[in-house]
Amino acid sequence: MNSLFEPMTFLRGPSLKSRLTLAPLTNLQSHEDGCLSDDEYKWLTMRAEGGFSLTMTAAAHVQAIGQGFPGQLGIFSDDHIKGLARLAEGINKHDSLSIVQLHHAGMRSPEDLIGQQPVAPSADSETGARALSTLEVEQLIEDFITAAQRAETAGFDGVEIHGAHGYILCQFLSSETNQRDDQYGGCLENRARPIFDIISGIRTRCRDDFNIGIRLSPERFGMRLAEATTVAQRLMSEAKIDYLDMSLWDVFKEPVEEEFQGRSLMSYFTELDRGEVRLGVAGKVRTPAEARHCMESGVDFILLGRAAILHHDFPNQTERDKNFQPARNPVTKDHLRKEGLGESFVNYMETWKGFVEEAA
């Protein structure tokens, strides 16, 4: 139990009081213009109060055209700063690190939501996305950096760059979705260039103790494990980030690529030379025992998703009671409401198979 509640330092910024952190979770609770709502404020600050040592927002889009779902938090305009400042203060007062996740959905932006043709590294017939020009890629990079500056202005401790799950930075990384022939396409170094340029820009233009993390996923959406580990090692070696958040879908699974099977997917990242960069993992960690297993496997911290939805105070309960057993799905809508989910979020959770009890 001790390892879950040992403090953890970063290269930059405040330390974590424990290894249990809140994963970035889509919750559909923001206003239509991307401004923070009372429901979203309640959902997130309850997790900070419940003992999560780092509280991260859902994906916040850095361009209006990058919106991926209704009710998404925005950080593409200075109009968003007021609500974000309220949120940062609400998180920080509970001794929880405040982090905004920076996001752009790219070809996964629904045209009927954004009101125009979505954009991507290369044209995509399935989604109808058009290819970004070189100048537009440069503007995309700039808008990620500017969004980080807004988070800093609002009082957040840092940002996480969303480079996972088939969204735009992942679309650049994948050789399947990136068919460009400029400096942002072709070899892996070029395909990863937007990520590294964003990190360098944030590091240059935000304060020295501003925390920067990045989320990667090593499978699906055209990602290959060998390329994901290469990018991860470079991120750790350059040490311009403070942590790497690996979204593994299931921390206990083996890789899908046959040549890498026979050991856990997680082990390919715990074996990297991380220096002083911290490694976090997410993916079906639902109990204190499973969290401890991850720590014993060599990671530095855990990002909790479903477990955090079910219990706003998962860390506090785990620390207080060595026999704490979280609720099992399906749960009632009332359970979720008591745990601080607004109606939009409750209704969204009904779309997750087996998560919410079916009405009689």
Secondary structure, 3 states (H helix, E strand, C coil): CHHHHCCECCCCCCCECCCEEECCCCCCCCCCCCCCCHHHHHHHHHHHHCCCCEEEEEEEECCHHHCCCCCCCECCCHHHHHHHHHHHHHHHCCCCEEEEEEECCHHHCCHHHHCCCCEECCCECCCCEEECCHHHHHHHHHHHHHHHHHHHHHCCCEEEEECCCCCHHHHHHCCCCCCCCCCCCCCHHHHCHHHHHHHHHHHHHCCCCCEEEEEECCCCCCCCHHHHHHHHHHHHHHCCCCEEEEECCCCCCCCCCHHHCCCCCCHHHHCCCCCCCEEEEECCCCCHHHHHHHHHCCCCEEEECHHHHHCCCHHHHHHHCCCCCCCCCCECHHHHHHCCCCHHHHHHHCCCCCCECCCC
